[in-house]
Structures are given as structure tokens and as C-alpha cells.
Amino acid sequence: MKRRTFIKDTAMLVAAVGAGNALKAAEKMTDKTGIPGPEGNGESAGGDGEGKLITSAPMLQNYAEESIGVAFAVGAMANGYVLVSESPDMSGARKIKCGGYRLTEISDKVSQIRVTGLKPSTKYYYKIGADRIHYGGGYDMKILGNEEDPVIYSFTTAGKGSDAHFCVINDTHVHWPGLEKTITKVNSLAPSCVIWNGDASNTQETIESQIEIFLDPKISAKDYASRTPYLFSPGNHDSRGMANRHLERVWMYRQPEERAPRDWDLGRNFAVRMGDVALIGLDTAEDKMDTNPLFAGLFNSDAYRRAQVAWLRDALKRKDIAKAPYLVAFCHIPLFDSDPKANPGDLAPADKDPRYSPDFAIWQRTCAELWTPLLEKAHCQLIITAHQHEYRRDDPAPGRSWTQLVGGGPRLEEKHFPTVIEGKVEGGRLNVTVHNILTGQVEDQVSFAPRKR
């Protein structure tokens, strides 16, 4: 909310309801920006109503070998949980509550549960539930009731014994017709996991809009991610807007014990072994310089990109990653472009230079210089990127041994058609198929032999 509008509207509230009540009303208005309101105001922000408590199907997030995230939307103050079992009848189920070790998480928007202590390459069954909470203050809280989704869902953890089959979607940009057809195709392919390769968002100012994108999208398959786990490599739009500054409130990080202290802020990076494929996720961050006056010095992408170097170096040395026959990396902004006039994303201070166009990064030269030497040394065969809204394949060339695939766009249009990039190990090779979502035809195919090790 703009400061001038906030002051004006607050003054109107004072005149209408008195100064005391106006403060509470203003706090609620502030909450609409996606920033949590003040605590301890004696009110239950979600109310104690009797409406539906669980308001979305669960979404499986941050697919991993020994853990997985489960998130779902709630319509009132709630404390969510997951029941998980190796048995289809849920016998011997373990109950995991939302939140961390010290306190459970009470929210009237989203419940996030990180299920840890799982076995690699193992099928699990799960149900979601939530307790309805009355919260009137630090000494005034009680459970008013309980709601459980009757559906028993399932997932299979990552690991060397998992099916090496993934799909990649990108640049969906809250364009529902394109997303509808994209998810329909993904579901028909039934991969082990999906990588959402950035720009799921536009500019999101409220948590409600984020919930709509990820947990309750305007598509037919409301349970699109309830049995198929998703990984996320953010795009530049996924950090724009007040709510997107705290995207982790809807798309969770992994638990602290799953990340080294040095990598505390790298919650979007992932290194996952899935059958014979090692999946590496990197975050190219903004497509504009930190020094661009448009962002008023409120972004810190350069330091973030550089911090990922040490993480990547260690991830590639992990035994399960190093020994995988295939290494595939994912990031939103391309790491190569053959057009010498394409803006490389390092034009300080404001992304402008008469030799290049447009005034934002078409590709990320800084990330390429930081990351690709490590990926080259590890014999990475494929980097899948996005951002340009037009499908392209860049085959290996002297000085660059990896193939780059650039995913399509969000709209059902001839030039900017959406793609689903499918990778599957079969016949001793990693076969990659690019599906054109507009035509329903195969747009491209490429195959990879096992890498040198």
C-alpha cells in the first residue's frame, strides 16, 4: 500500500470510528499488503467461524531423498498437520505438525508441514488435517475443533532407486488458460517430479494472490501437486511485490537441519538424486542490476548469486550427485545467448548500453561466469532455462560442452507457446522431449549418453 494512500485512509477511519478502533482497522489494512499484522492485539485474525477450515488440496514441495514439504490453504486460524504412513490403509501413521521445534505454526492463511526422517526411494501415503484455533492472546488460546481431508494421497521420495523421470514448466505468469493445458499435459506424463523453472508470479502484493497461484489455482486439477512433488527455481518476477519478498510463507524452505549454516539463505537451491539423474537447482534472481534506480537499492541479487558458488561446489562433490550418470541443472535466466546484442545482465548501473537491448537481462553473464566452470568440470550435460518466452535449443559449441534448452512462454500463441520439457532415462540414455502445449505436438527431442566420471 502506498504511504500517501495509507495515511489518507487511516485519517478517514479515525473520523468514522474513533482513534482507538482506527488503529486496529489500520493494522488489518497493513496486513493486506502481505506483511503479518502486529501480534498480541487480542483478536483471532482468522476468526472462530465454522466455515470450511482446509480450503485447498495439499501441494508437495521441495522433493528430496529423506524429506518432503506439504502445504495447503486454510480459511481460519489453524494448526495444520500431516499423517504419513508406508501403508495404504494409513496404519501406524506418524503425525507431524506444522512449524518448527519450539512452537507450532498458527496461521489463518497457509499450513506448511515439513515431513522429515523418510527413507529414500520409498512410497508413502498421507492425509492432511488441521485444528481450528481460537487465539485471543498469549494466555487465551484453545482448540475449537478439527478437520481432516478424507482423501489418502501418496508420494515417492527421491533417491537412487526412484524412477528417473522429470518434467519442467516455466513462465506461467498466472495465465490460467496456458497453465490449464500445461498441467493437463504434465499429469498425462506422470513424472516423478516437476521443476517449476521460475516466473510463476507477476508482481504479487498479497499472500492471497500467492495462495491462488500455488495452492488454489484456477485450473481443473486442483490436486495437481498432491501426488506429484514439485521443485522450484525462482524467476525474477518471483521476487517482485511485497508478498513475494516472503514467498517462503507459501512455498516453504527446507528445515534448518537440511541446510548448512553457511547456506541459510539458499533455501531455493536444490541438489536431488532421482534414479540415474542428478538435479541441480540454482537461482539467477533479478533480471536487473541491484544498482538500477527502479529498485531503489532494495535488491541484493549480486551477493546472492555469488553465495551460490560455494553451495554448488559442495553439492557437486556429494557422492550421490557425483556418481549419477546424468547431471541436469535448472535456472530461470539463460546462461548463454548467441545474439551478441542480447543484454547480458551486467550493465551497471541501470542495465542500459547502446550496444545491447533491451534494458533488462536477456541472459545472465555473471551467473555463467560463476557457475558454469563448476558445471563444466562436473560434465553437466544439460542446463534447462526459461525467461525468454520462446523455445530455443543451444547445442554444445567450442568452450561450452553443455546443451541449453530455453523453455517457452505463458500464452497459447504461435511464437510464445508454453512447453513441457520432459526428461526420462530409458535404453541407457537420458531422452529429453519438448512438448508444444499449443499444438499438442513434439517440438524437439535430444538424447544424452552417460557423462564422463
Phi, psi and omega in degrees: 000133179295143185301316183297318179294321180298315181296316180299312183292326178295319178299320178295323178294321179300314181294326187277320188234002179093153188298321184297310180288332181297324180298316178296319179296320179295323177299320179293322177298318178300324181297335180294342178283351183100000177265130179304139177287172181300145178273163172069032179267009176079009181239149171271107188301328180270354182076168180252026185296173183251017178290181181298133184271311178270117189247009174209162170290160178287152174240127178274122187235149175054058174311132181207176184286321186235015181201165175200151177259145175232124180231146175205157182274148176232154184255002178204173181302123189213161174235101187276162178206166176234138169256125185230140184209157173273357182254137179301333179272006178067018178294142180066025184297143175261138181256125179239125181270159177289158179095184184261210186283318191279315181226147169283164183264123176256124182212150174254016181236304188219139169252130179235125181234121176263114182268114182246178179072027180269168178260142179297151173052043184234138178275132178235154175245146183209158173228155176247152178205170179205143171266133176281128188247133163263125177232111179249001182150179185298338180239018182223080179218144179202157175271124183266340182174185186216147175222133176234138173290126182288345184285135172263116180261176178212161173206161174238129181290161176288173178145173183297333182268004181278161178289124183278084185208113181229160172231152180233130172238160183198161173049048180282331168050035176058031176262097191298318179301317178294318180294322178305309182289326179295312181293324176301318178293315179303313182297327178290332180278337177051060179285168175289327176203164178237136172258118175269105194266048168093161182055049166290333186261175162249267170225108189256120181261343183232151177293332178299321179291328176291319177301318180297322182292311190261320189258332182221058184291158180275064177226166184292318185275080181297335180260033187302332183240024181275337179237344177251113181291150179240145167247158186225122170249106189296153172256179181298324180289340182283000173245005183263137183101151183300319181292321181292344173294344178228051181300336181297347176286345178243321176243104193289153164282172169282164180296156180306323182288351178268001182225141175292148179307323178300329186258025185307319183269009181255048184290347180266344179289146176216147173224106190231132174267125180230098185061234181271005184247134170260126181255125182241123179249128179235159185240109180282349175064216188291157175261010176235154179294149174300333182275357179295124183298342178302329183256008169053029179072019185259011175241152181224049186291324185298311179297324180296315179298318182291327179295336182284348181296310181296320178300313182296318180302315180290321181298319182290340178274345178304136186303317183292330178280315183297328184268358179292135179297335182230137179236119181235129178249153182227136170201161188283305184275133182303153179256008177201146171211131183283345181282115183293346179264358181289130181302120183273004173082011180230031182268091182278150001266346192232028173068017183239137177199132183299343180278346186231161173209158348279208183264039171205167186290123169275325172220171188244091181295321180300312179297321178299317181291327181281317193258322189292333173301322178291320179291322176299313181299327180275002180062044174297132182267333190212133170240123181254123184234191187205221166080323188271352175063023179208123184296140178205149174239129176248109180284160179303151180214168178307128182087356179214105187272350185260152173273142174242128172250130179251116183293165184281196186256188187270343192254152179278068181232155188302316184275326188249034184297147175290154175233153162241115179265117186250129175242134182211133177272121178204143180063030178075017179218157171268111181259125183246127181240131178257115182265127176275113186284336178289312184268340185079008182256168174280122181275326185196158175216144176211147184231147184232137172278161177304146183283162174290142179219000000 
